[in-house]
């Protein structure tokens, strides 16, 4: 789930009225937004959350700092908009023809995004623990990415690989969690075998009914 993102919404919050959902800025406004968000990613990748400043972003983006303050208010607003912008893409999980293949392809994407340096997804995850607005946007991104990935489970059910009552969210978490645990929490060296191993283990468990939704109470 690329950071997306491990995923995935709304234009930036401003001091004025919120922009209607689904409506994106155009023209010069869109160009300025793109320049500023690119600058945020670059600054975050180079300096981390502690070194991210409104002035630094404005200078790198080539815009006046008052423009940045007026539109995004603070560093939290910048981070939130970077995360929300990730949800405006058309990303979809690969269709390889099998559950194991689909999960492996997804895990490969996640691992690649987490090991590249600088890893913007890792930097954004870390920043979300320091900014409430970024944390809210990170949550929206995760929800978006998991929702998009549920098609993996739906396809597997249609192919007869899984029981129809499989819980897609639980399955996806089980498959992707080992990558975040190893690379983000333990900070171990990337293992090229891990994406396929985690996918295989999850696919076998899912086929055996490990992620079945509880039966409704009678």
N, C-alpha and C positions, 0 to 999 in steps of 0.2 A: 504494500500500500504506500505508494510513493507520496512524498511530500512535496508525502508529501508531501506521501504522502502524501507510514506507515500511515493521513488521508483526509481534499477534498473538498459558495455561499454568498455572503452579503457584502455590499460595498463598505468602505471604512466609515466608522462613526465620526461625526463631526459635531461642532458646537451647535450647529443649526439643525433643521429638520432632517430626519433620516431620508435617504433616497428610497423610493418605492422598491420592494423586492423585485428582482429580475431585471431592473433597469440599470444599465451601466453607463458611466460617463463616456462621452465621446470627444473627438477633436483634441484641442490642446489639453483639456482636463485629463483625458485618458493618457496622453503622452507624458504629462507631468507625473501622474500616478505611476506609470510604468517605470519612469526614471527613478523615482523616489523608492519604489519597492525593490528595484534592482540594487539600489544603493544600500538599502537596509540589509539585504541578503549578503552583500559584499562586506559591509562593516561588521555584521554579526559573525560571518565566517572568519574574518581576520582578527577581530578584537573580542568576540564574545559579548554576552549581555552587559558585563561591567563596562566595556569600552564603547557601547552604543550610545551615541548622543544625537540630539536633534541637529546640532550644528555640523557634526561630522557627516550625517546623512545629507543635509542640504548642500554641503560643499561638494561631496562626491557626486550628487545628482545634478549639480549645476543649476540649482534653483535657490531663490532667496529663502532664508530661514523663516521669515514671517509666513511664507506660503506653507511651509511644513507645519508650523505651529497652528496656523489657522485651520488647516484641513485635518490634521491628525492629533493635535493637542499635546501629546506627550509620547514617550517611547512605547508605552503600552498600546497606544493607538496605532503606531506604526507596525508593531509586531502582530496585532490583531488583524490588520489589513493584509499583511503578507500571508498569514494563515488562511484568511478568507479568500484571497486571490487564488490559492491553490485549489479551492473547490470550484473554481469557475472554468476548469479545463474539461476536456471530453474524455479523460482517461477511463479505460475499462479493462478488467482483467483479461488475460489471454485465454483463448479457447483452444486447448490442445487436443481435445477429444477424450480426455479421461480426467477423473478427479485428481489422481496423483500428479498427473502432468500439469493441471491447472494450478494446484497448490505449490508445486515446485517452481513454476514460472513466477507466481506471486512472491514466493520467498526469495527467489533470485533478485527480483526488483528491489525488495526491501533491503536485502543484504547490500546490494550495490549502493543504495542511497545512504546507508549507514557507515560504510567503510570509506567512501570517497572523502578526500580532504581538500577543503573543509567540508564537513557534513552539515549542510544547512538544516536538515530535519533534526539532527541531534542538537544543534544549537538552539533551534526553536523549542524543542522539548525542554531543554534546560531553562530557557527564558520563561517558559510558561509557569515555572515554579516561583518566579519572582514578580510576575505581573498578573493581576486578576483578569484584566482584559485579554491578555494573551492566553490565559488558561481557558477562558470561555471560548475563544476562537479555536484553540487546540481541540477542545471537546467537540465543537461543531465539525471540525475536519475529520476527527476519528469517526464520528457518526456517519458522515458522508461516505467515507472510504469503506466502512463496513457494509453500509447499505448497498454500495455498488458491487461489492464482492459477493454478496449473497447469491448472485446469479451463478457462481461456481457451484454452489450446493444445489440450486434448482436444476442446472444442467445434469448434475450427477444423478439426481432423483429421476429425471426424465429418461436417462440412459439405463436405469435399473441398477445403478451402483450403490444406491443408498435407500434406506427406508423413507417413505414419504413424510414421516413425522420427525425427521432429523432437525435439530436446532442449528440453524446456519451460523448464528453468532458464536455459539459455544465452539463449534467446529473450527471456525476461522481463528478464534483466539488461540485454541490449542495448537494450531498449525504454525502460526506466526510468532507466538510468545517465545519460543526458544531463541529466535534471532535477537529479539530485544533484550532478553535476559543475558545472553552471552556477550553481545556487542555493546550494549548501553549500560547495563548494570555491572557485569563482571569485567567489561572492557578487555576481553580476551581477543587474541588474534583471529581474524576471520577464517573459518573452516569452509572450504569450497564444497564439502560434502553435506554440510548442515542443512541447507535449504531442501535438498531431496530427502534427507533422513527424516526431518521433521514432517515433511509432507507425507512420506510413506507411512510413518507411524500413525499419523492422524487419519489417513485414508483407511488403514486397516481397522483402527478402532471404530471409526464411523460406520464402516460396513458391518461391524459386529453389533451395532446399535448403541455404542457408548455415548452418543450425543442425542439420543432420543428425547423429545419433549415429554415431560410428565403427562400422564393421562389425566384428563379432567376429572374432578371428583364426581362420583356418581350422585 
